[in-house]
Amino acid sequence: WRKLHLSVDAATQSIQAVVLTVAGVLDATAGCELLEETPGPIEQVSGDGGYDKRPFYDTCRQRGIDRIAVPPQHNARIWQHGNSAKKPLPRDQNLRRIRRVGHRRWKQEVGYHQRSLAETAMFRFKTIFGNHLSARTLSRQTTEVRIKCAALNRMTQLGLPESYRVA
């Protein structure tokens, strides 16, 4: 089994970085690689609870990312207490806000649903190219996935359907 992780630009919906891993690699580890590969400044990172690990937040901090929309896991505890002289941790701020207003409102406030753009990109990828890889080794499969993502980006640049809500 392989897991494909994508970094998607919310404005253009183009794939910025690709990481292909074996099934046992944590999402947070792959997320760190995605952050390292993603070019240019990053305004916000959105991901599911699998990215709620210290190394991921440390990598975000190193990249200068302050807006991190990753929901803490259900058994999450504060990492750094509020009376500390250090700058507050984005994860702890998220956890405190969720405790105050609830998950639903927090997701709306931080724009968490932009995460669905990566899921949509994954859907486009699987719809166009299928969910199988032809290459046999991980390095060649990574090359195959990168080529397919470049082709998908080219198709995305040609235009996406315009969607709007009908009342």
N, C-alpha and C positions, 0 to 999 in steps of 0.2 A: 504494500500500500504506500502511496505517496500523498502528501498534503501540499496543496498549492496555496500560497499566501500572496495576496495582492495589495499593493498600495495604490490607491486611486485618487486622482485629483478631483475634488468635488466640483470645481468650476467647469472643467472640460470633459470629465468622466474618462480621461485617458489613464492608462495603467502606467504608473511611475516606476515601480519596482516590483520584482518578482522573486520569491523564494520558494523553492521546491524542497521538501524535507521528507524523511521517512516518517512513518506513522508515530513513532515514539517520541518525537521532538515536541517539547512544550510550545504552545502558541506564543508565549511571551519570548522565548528564545528566538523563534522565527521573526517575531515582531521587532526585536532588536536589530536583526539583520536587515529587515525591511527599512527601518529608520536610517540605518547606515547607508543603504543603497539609494534612498530617495534623494534626488538632487534638489538643491535650492532650499529656501526657508519653508518651514512647515508651520502653518497657523494653528491647526488643531489636529489631534489624533483621536479617532473614534474606533473603538473595538469592543468585542464582547468581554465577558468576565474572565476568559482564558488569558487575557493579557494583564490581569491584575497581579503582577509579581514585581518585586523590588528591582531586579535587573532592567525590566522594561521601563519603569519610571526613572531609573538612573540614566538610561540611554536618552530618554526624552529630555531630561534636565541637561545633559551634555549637549544636545542639539538646540537647546534654548526654547523648548516647547513648554508653554505654560498651560495651554488649554488641552486637557487630557480628558476625554469623555469615555472613560472605561469604568463600568459599574463595579464597585468592590464586591467581592464574593459574599455570599449570605452570612458567613461566619467571620467577617472582617472585623479587625480591631484597629484602633488608632495607632499609627506608627510613631508619631511625634506629638507630644502633648501641647496644648494650646499656650501654655505659659512658657514655652521654650523661646529663647532669644533668636533662634534660627528662623529663616523664612518658612512660612507654612507650606506643607507638602500638598500638591494638587490632589493626591489620593485622599488625604485626610479631609480636605475641604469638601470633596465629593461625598465622602462618607457622612460628614456632619450635615451637609445639605440634604442628603437623602433621608437622614433621620428626622430632619425638620419638616420637609415637605412631601416626602414619599418618592418612590421610584418614577412614577409616571410624570409628575411635574418636573423632577430633576432632568429627566430625559428631554423634555420640551425645552427647558431653560438652557441646557448646554448644547443642544443640536445633536443629540446622540443618534438620531435617526439618519444622519448622513452616512452612518455605517452601512446602511442598506445599498449605497452606491457601489460599494465593493462587492456585495452579494449580487447586485444586478450585473456587474462586470463578469463575475464568475458564471452567472447564468448565461450571459452572451457567449462566453468562452465555451462552455459545455454544449450549448445549442449549436454553435457553428462547427466546433472541432471534435465534439464527442467527449466522453469522459475516460478515454483510454490513451495511452502513450505508446508510440511504436518503438522507440529506442529501449534498450535493455538495461543500460547502466545509468546510475544517477546523474553522472556528469553529462551524458548525452541526452537524457531526459530533460535536464535543466536547459540545455541548448534548444531542444525541441520546443519547450514551453516558452522560452524567450522569443523564439521566432514566431510562434503563434500569437503571442501578446503583441509583438510589433505589427503583425498583420491585422489584428483586432483594433489596434490603435489607428491604423490607416483607415479602416472601415469606419471607425467612430468619427474621425476627422471629416469624412465625407458627409456625415449628418446622421442625427438621431431623430426618431419620431418625436413630434411635439405632443406632449401629454398635458391635459388640463382637466380640472375638476368640473363636472357638469352638475349644476344645482337642480 
